[in-house]
Each structure stands twice: as structure tokens, then as C-alpha cells.
Amino acid sequence: QVQLVESGGGLVQPGGSLTLSCAASGSNFRIYTMRWYRQAPGNQRDLVASITSGGSTNYADSVKGRFTISRDSAKNTVYLQMNSLQPEDTAVYYCNANSYSGGYYQGSWGQGTQVTVSS
């Protein structure tokens, strides 16, 4: 079983920046694609960005040019650098990962970290 733990959320003013981190832990596992989702109150959980094990990235149109996803495979950690933050970016951000462990492929979710953009 792979566990994901996010960190780095908080309160930031419009135009500011934050970097989220998500670390995967467990035993004898391999991580494949890692993703960031976000969910604002009353909304569905939407994909923000993804990165494959080979480093290919994909972004939602709403964050292109402002957010950057990256990963440190040696640390099994994915990052989301968020710049030029706007109030509409306010949401709980969740980390998601596909992994292989103990003979099974699985999808894992973190507990979420709150990002609030407000003056």
C-alpha cells in the first residue's frame, strides 16, 4: 500500500506563489504517473496537472503558463509550483499516483492541502 502526504498549502495574496509537495511512501513500490487535482466547495474534483515517470507533463487550460509540475523520482515526490495565483485557484489540492506494489497496480490519494488565495 502506497501512502501519499501533501504539504505546502496555505493563505496567499492574489499574484503570489506557493509550492505544494507530495511524498509517496511504502515498501517495494514503483510510482508511475503522478497528478494534482483540486476541489473547490460545491465543485467536482478537477485534474490540474500530471507528470509521467518519463517526465511528460500535461496541464489544465486554466493553469497553463502559471503552474509547473515536477518530480524527484529518487525521493518519490511530486511538486506543484503555483505562480500568479488568483482567487479562483482557491481549493483543496489533492495528490494522486498510480503505483505497483505487492503484485498489484493501485491508485492512491493524499489527504489534501488547502490553498486559499485572498487579500
VEXKOL-348056 format. One line per field, with one value per residue: x, y, z of N, C-alpha, C in turn; residue in three letters. Coordinates in nm, 4 decimals, decimal comma, always signed. Example, Ala and Ser with C-alpha at 12.3 -4.5 7.8 and 13.67 -1.06 7.14 Angstrom:
2
n.c1 = +1,3190|+1,2850 .
n.c2 = -0,5690|-0,2250 .
n.c3 = +0,7800|+0,7080 .
ca.c1 = +1,2300|+1,3670 .
ca.c2 = -0,4500|-0,1060 .
ca.c3 = +0,7800|+0,7140 .
c.c1 = +1,3200|+1,2900 .
c.c2 = -0,3300|+0,0030 .
c.c3 = +0,7800|+0,7870 .
resn = ALA|SER .
// end
This chain:
119
n.c1 = +0,0851|+0,0626|+0,1279|+0,0341|+0,1415|+0,0609|+0,1926|+0,2502|+0,0434|-0,1616|-0,2348|-0,2404|-0,1748|-0,3491|-0,1768|+0,0449|+0,2706|+0,2961|+0,4319|+0,3506|+0,4008|+0,4250|+0,4728|+0,5471|+0,5161|+0,6000|+0,6447|+0,8613|+0,7681|+0,6664|+0,6342|+0,4254|+0,2528|+0,1990|-0,0235|-0,1893|-0,4859|-0,7695|-1,0247|-1,2862|-1,5218|-1,8418|-1,7897|-1,6778|-1,4016|-1,1222|-0,8766|-0,5569|-0,2820|-0,0446|+0,2191|+0,4273|+0,6202|+0,8302|+0,8588|+0,6907|+0,4524|+0,1289|-0,1302|-0,4146|-0,6150|-0,6700|-0,4556|-0,2258|+0,0915|+0,1108|+0,1313|+0,3598|+0,4439|+0,6511|+0,8874|+1,0718|+1,2135|+1,3839|+1,3219|+1,0608|+0,8675|+0,6409|+0,5945|+0,4206|+0,4509|+0,3137|+0,2307|+0,1414|-0,1086|-0,4635|-0,7866|-0,9698|-0,8230|-0,8411|-0,8861|-0,9071|-0,6222|-0,5275|-0,3123|-0,2379|-0,1557|-0,0412|+0,0606|+0,2755|+0,2758|+0,3492|+0,2551|+0,0323|-0,1372|-0,2226|-0,4212|-0,3608|-0,4501|-0,3767|-0,4342|-0,5090|-0,4514|-0,5089|-0,5457|-0,5657|-0,6499|-0,6454|-0,7039 .
n.c2 = -0,1188|+0,2124|+0,5247|+0,8687|+1,1936|+1,5244|+1,8605|+2,2116|+2,3876|+2,6851|+3,0289|+3,2866|+3,5961|+3,7422|+3,7046|+3,6017|+3,3273|+2,9722|+2,6578|+2,3266|+2,0058|+1,6512|+1,3506|+1,0137|+0,7040|+0,3758|+0,0228|-0,1482|-0,0469|+0,1002|+0,4037|+0,5454|+0,7476|+1,0685|+1,2987|+1,6167|+1,7245|+1,9408|+2,0694|+2,2779|+2,4232|+2,2819|+2,2083|+1,9740|+1,7397|+1,8341|+1,7706|+1,9095|+1,9029|+1,6736|+1,4286|+1,2028|+0,8985|+0,9246|+1,1937|+1,3485|+1,6079|+1,7472|+1,9903|+2,1562|+2,3848|+2,6174|+2,6651|+2,6689|+2,7970|+2,9231|+2,7377|+2,4794|+2,1460|+1,9028|+1,6382|+1,4407|+1,1598|+0,9965|+1,0592|+0,9975|+1,1980|+1,4545|+1,7799|+2,0950|+2,3910|+2,6979|+2,9916|+3,3422|+3,3381|+3,3291|+3,4281|+3,2360|+3,0071|+2,9019|+2,6231|+2,2806|+2,0948|+1,7937|+1,5144|+1,2531|+0,9216|+0,6637|+0,3340|+0,0447|-0,2308|-0,5035|-0,6882|-0,5779|-0,3249|+0,0033|+0,2886|+0,5839|+0,8301|+1,1441|+1,3241|+1,5785|+1,9330|+2,2606|+2,5443|+2,8838|+3,1763|+3,5030|+3,8475 .
n.c3 = +0,0000|-0,0956|+0,0416|+0,0329|+0,1071|+0,1326|+0,1356|+0,2049|+0,1459|+0,2039|+0,2975|+0,0626|-0,1035|-0,3858|-0,6929|-0,5778|-0,4872|-0,4399|-0,3387|-0,3674|-0,2215|-0,2547|-0,1087|-0,1591|+0,0094|+0,1331|+0,0875|-0,1275|-0,3875|-0,6998|-0,8582|-1,1006|-1,3118|-1,1751|-1,0256|-0,9788|-0,8374|-0,7851|-0,5680|-0,5264|-0,2924|-0,3350|-0,5927|-0,8481|-0,8322|-0,9999|-1,2548|-1,2378|-1,3110|-1,4557|-1,4471|-1,6071|-1,5499|-1,7170|-1,7381|-1,8950|-1,9233|-1,8440|-1,8523|-1,7069|-1,8912|-1,7514|-1,5862|-1,7307|-1,8086|-1,5657|-1,3562|-1,2602|-1,2844|-1,1346|-1,0657|-0,8316|-0,8758|-0,7312|-0,4728|-0,4684|-0,4943|-0,5828|-0,7145|-0,7135|-0,8495|-0,8067|-0,9547|-0,9866|-0,8563|-0,8260|-0,6918|-0,7830|-0,7841|-0,5373|-0,3377|-0,2220|-0,2635|-0,4092|-0,4155|-0,6432|-0,7384|-0,9558|-0,8959|-0,8474|-0,6459|-0,4388|-0,6221|-0,7327|-0,9203|-0,8298|-0,7355|-0,5599|-0,3139|-0,1641|+0,1473|+0,1057|+0,0724|+0,1803|-0,0220|-0,0191|-0,1775|-0,1258|-0,0508 .
ca.c1 = +0,0000|+0,1387|+0,0655|+0,0735|+0,1246|+0,0828|+0,2289|+0,2812|-0,0710|-0,1695|-0,3017|-0,1525|-0,2447|-0,3533|-0,0497|+0,1512|+0,3153|+0,3075|+0,4779|+0,2993|+0,4802|+0,3537|+0,5701|+0,4934|+0,5905|+0,5509|+0,7538|+0,8733|+0,6709|+0,7138|+0,5368|+0,4149|+0,2058|+0,1567|-0,1158|-0,2507|-0,6254|-0,8196|-1,1694|-1,3407|-1,6511|-1,9545|-1,7448|-1,6171|-1,2564|-1,0712|-0,7346|-0,4799|-0,1596|+0,0049|+0,3545|+0,4543|+0,7503|+0,9292|+0,8696|+0,5945|+0,3581|+0,0031|-0,1906|-0,5452|-0,6024|-0,6818|-0,3313|-0,1120|+0,1719|+0,1214|+0,1683|+0,4589|+0,4545|+0,7813|+0,9002|+1,2029|+1,1849|+1,4661|+1,2533|+0,9182|+0,7984|+0,5950|+0,5790|+0,3395|+0,4866|+0,1981|+0,2609|+0,0312|-0,2302|-0,5848|-0,8882|-1,0347|-0,7379|-0,8709|-0,9405|-0,8244|-0,5407|-0,5029|-0,2126|-0,2824|-0,0469|-0,0544|+0,1788|+0,2774|+0,3310|+0,2962|+0,1884|-0,0906|-0,1389|-0,3209|-0,4251|-0,3600|-0,4810|-0,3374|-0,5438|-0,5442|-0,3957|-0,5899|-0,4839|-0,6592|-0,5954|-0,7332|-0,6376 .
ca.c2 = +0,0000|+0,3361|+0,6404|+0,9992|+1,3012|+1,6559|+1,9721|+2,3359|+2,4756|+2,7987|+3,1504|+3,3711|+3,7056|+3,7334|+3,7330|+3,5348|+3,1935|+2,8636|+2,5298|+2,2088|+1,8830|+1,5263|+1,2438|+0,8781|+0,6123|+0,2389|-0,0729|-0,2191|+0,0052|+0,1824|+0,5067|+0,5806|+0,8848|+1,1429|+1,4057|+1,7073|+1,7616|+2,0378|+2,0692|+2,3924|+2,3895|+2,2714|+2,1695|+1,8420|+1,7359|+1,8511|+1,7499|+2,0320|+1,8737|+1,5377|+1,4042|+1,0607|+0,8565|+0,9733|+1,3384|+1,4201|+1,6822|+1,7928|+2,0895|+2,2115|+2,5138|+2,7273|+2,6863|+2,6701|+2,9184|+2,9707|+2,6262|+2,3855|+2,0204|+1,8369|+1,5250|+1,3871|+1,0164|+0,9361|+1,0851|+0,9638|+1,3208|+1,5406|+1,9183|+2,1836|+2,5307|+2,7772|+3,1345|+3,4304|+3,2782|+3,4094|+3,3749|+3,1163|+2,8915|+2,8552|+2,4872|+2,1767|+2,0305|+1,6532|+1,4405|+1,1206|+0,8494|+0,5239|+0,2642|-0,1023|-0,2773|-0,6304|-0,7628|-0,5096|-0,1840|+0,0731|+0,4341|+0,6355|+0,9716|+1,2074|+1,3743|+1,7112|+2,0500|+2,3768|+2,6639|+2,9954|+3,2969|+3,6110|+3,9667 .
ca.c3 = +0,0000|-0,1078|+0,1055|-0,0192|+0,2041|+0,0733|+0,2220|+0,1352|+0,1266|+0,2938|+0,2536|-0,0173|-0,1686|-0,5326|-0,7565|-0,5054|-0,5278|-0,3431|-0,3918|-0,2998|-0,2311|-0,2242|-0,0945|-0,1554|+0,0954|+0,1359|+0,0720|-0,2551|-0,4808|-0,8110|-0,8911|-1,2423|-1,3292|-1,0561|-1,0659|-0,8833|-0,8579|-0,6879|-0,5498|-0,4551|-0,2317|-0,4255|-0,7262|-0,8611|-0,8260|-1,1355|-1,2781|-1,2574|-1,3849|-1,4414|-1,4949|-1,6184|-1,4983|-1,8117|-1,7301|-1,9792|-1,8403|-1,9026|-1,7635|-1,7372|-1,9602|-1,6562|-1,5118|-1,8233|-1,8011|-1,4270|-1,2683|-1,3127|-1,2116|-1,1485|-0,9744|-0,7954|-0,8693|-0,6258|-0,3465|-0,4868|-0,4578|-0,6909|-0,6723|-0,7965|-0,8315|-0,8489|-0,9628|-1,0285|-0,8023|-0,8283|-0,6006|-0,8384|-0,7578|-0,4021|-0,3391|-0,1607|-0,3663|-0,3790|-0,4923|-0,6869|-0,8044|-0,9950|-0,8486|-0,8494|-0,5191|-0,3906|-0,7286|-0,7729|-0,9567|-0,7481|-0,7361|-0,4234|-0,2947|-0,0408|+0,2301|+0,0572|+0,1396|+0,1455|-0,0785|-0,0179|-0,2394|-0,0813|+0,0014 .
c.c1 = +0,0890|+0,0596|+0,1215|+0,0447|+0,1600|+0,1255|+0,2482|+0,1643|-0,0686|-0,2473|-0,2016|-0,2355|-0,2497|-0,2220|+0,0681|+0,1792|+0,3148|+0,3635|+0,4235|+0,3931|+0,3925|+0,4563|+0,4993|+0,5810|+0,5243|+0,6700|+0,7454|+0,7685|+0,7407|+0,6010|+0,5399|+0,3677|+0,1609|+0,0768|-0,1502|-0,3928|-0,6593|-0,9715|-1,2087|-1,4771|-1,7637|-1,9192|-1,6923|-1,4653|-1,2023|-0,9206|-0,6672|-0,3587|-0,1200|+0,1460|+0,3794|+0,5905|+0,8631|+0,9427|+0,7765|+0,4871|+0,2341|-0,0641|-0,3335|-0,5267|-0,5982|-0,5518|-0,2086|-0,0401|+0,1888|+0,1706|+0,2710|+0,4633|+0,5916|+0,7873|+1,0465|+1,1815|+1,2653|+1,3996|+1,1056|+0,8290|+0,7613|+0,5692|+0,4829|+0,3764|+0,3741|+0,2333|+0,1375|-0,1031|-0,3443|-0,6883|-0,9560|-0,9481|-0,7602|-0,9420|-0,8569|-0,7532|-0,5040|-0,3966|-0,2691|-0,1668|-0,0905|+0,0740|+0,1630|+0,3465|+0,2676|+0,2189|+0,0622|-0,0613|-0,2477|-0,3140|-0,4367|-0,3899|-0,4196|-0,4588|-0,5885|-0,4778|-0,4694|-0,5031|-0,5913|-0,5903|-0,6914|-0,6503|-0,6933 .
c.c2 = +0,1241|+0,4493|+0,7698|+1,1051|+1,4334|+1,7562|+2,0966|+2,4288|+2,5918|+2,9125|+3,2383|+3,4806|+3,6843|+3,7810|+3,6634|+3,3945|+3,0981|+2,7427|+2,4175|+2,0916|+1,7643|+1,4144|+1,1093|+0,7909|+0,4763|+0,1460|-0,1390|-0,1739|+0,0820|+0,2774|+0,5337|+0,7239|+0,9441|+1,2646|+1,4957|+1,7363|+1,8734|+2,0340|+2,1891|+2,3545|+2,3898|+2,2283|+2,0265|+1,8542|+1,7354|+1,8266|+1,8835|+2,0068|+1,7294|+1,5284|+1,2541|+1,0266|+0,9004|+1,1235|+1,4164|+1,4835|+1,7222|+1,8844|+2,1217|+2,3491|+2,6303|+2,7578|+2,6912|+2,8041|+2,9736|+2,8619|+2,5384|+2,2625|+1,9593|+1,7221|+1,4943|+1,2379|+0,9473|+0,9513|+1,0485|+1,0822|+1,3990|+1,6794|+1,9911|+2,3267|+2,6152|+2,9258|+3,2120|+3,3764|+3,3789|+3,3493|+3,2477|+2,9915|+2,8353|+2,7204|+2,4006|+2,1035|+1,8893|+1,5967|+1,3018|+1,0520|+0,7090|+0,4522|+0,1146|-0,1474|-0,4098|-0,7087|-0,6964|-0,3668|-0,1166|+0,2226|+0,4821|+0,7846|+1,0199|+1,2636|+1,5136|+1,8211|+2,1746|+2,4890|+2,7722|+3,1194|+3,4118|+3,7280|+4,0016 .
c.c3 = +0,0000|-0,0420|+0,0462|+0,0859|+0,1376|+0,1798|+0,1373|+0,1108|+0,2250|+0,2342|+0,1793|-0,0826|-0,3195|-0,5942|-0,6923|-0,5572|-0,4090|-0,4152|-0,3048|-0,3211|-0,1959|-0,2245|-0,0828|-0,0668|+0,0945|+0,1250|-0,0645|-0,3556|-0,5926|-0,8484|-1,0414|-1,2545|-1,1959|-1,1012|-0,9474|-0,9293|-0,7598|-0,6863|-0,4661|-0,3971|-0,3347|-0,5660|-0,7269|-0,8505|-0,9691|-1,1426|-1,3068|-1,3453|-1,3601|-1,4962|-1,4944|-1,5583|-1,5912|-1,8153|-1,8203|-1,8920|-1,9191|-1,8009|-1,8053|-1,8009|-1,8622|-1,5821|-1,6022|-1,8174|-1,6610|-1,3316|-1,3385|-1,2238|-1,2387|-1,0489|-0,9500|-0,7737|-0,7602|-0,4892|-0,3527|-0,4475|-0,5831|-0,6329|-0,7664|-0,7602|-0,8898|-0,8411|-1,0077|-0,9813|-0,7980|-0,7342|-0,6524|-0,8259|-0,6175|-0,4070|-0,2451|-0,2748|-0,3202|-0,4724|-0,5240|-0,7578|-0,8416|-0,9546|-0,8638|-0,7214|-0,4811|-0,4954|-0,7813|-0,8185|-0,8732|-0,7729|-0,5929|-0,4233|-0,1641|+0,0309|+0,1879|+0,1387|+0,0887|+0,0906|-0,0836|-0,0732|-0,2094|-0,0315|+0,1386 .
resn = GLN|VAL|GLN|LEU|VAL|GLU|SER|GLY|GLY|GLY|LEU|VAL|GLN|PRO|GLY|GLY|SER|LEU|THR|LEU|SER|CYS|ALA|ALA|SER|GLY|SER|ASN|PHE|ARG|ILE|TYR|THR|MET|ARG|TRP|TYR|ARG|GLN|ALA|PRO|GLY|ASN|GLN|ARG|ASP|LEU|VAL|ALA|SER|ILE|THR|SER|GLY|GLY|SER|THR|ASN|TYR|ALA|ASP|SER|VAL|LYS|GLY|ARG|PHE|THR|ILE|SER|ARG|ASP|SER|ALA|LYS|ASN|THR|VAL|TYR|LEU|GLN|MET|ASN|SER|LEU|GLN|PRO|GLU|ASP|THR|ALA|VAL|TYR|TYR|CYS|ASN|ALA|ASN|SER|TYR|SER|GLY|GLY|TYR|TYR|GLN|GLY|SER|TRP|GLY|GLN|GLY|THR|GLN|VAL|THR|VAL|SER|SER .
// end
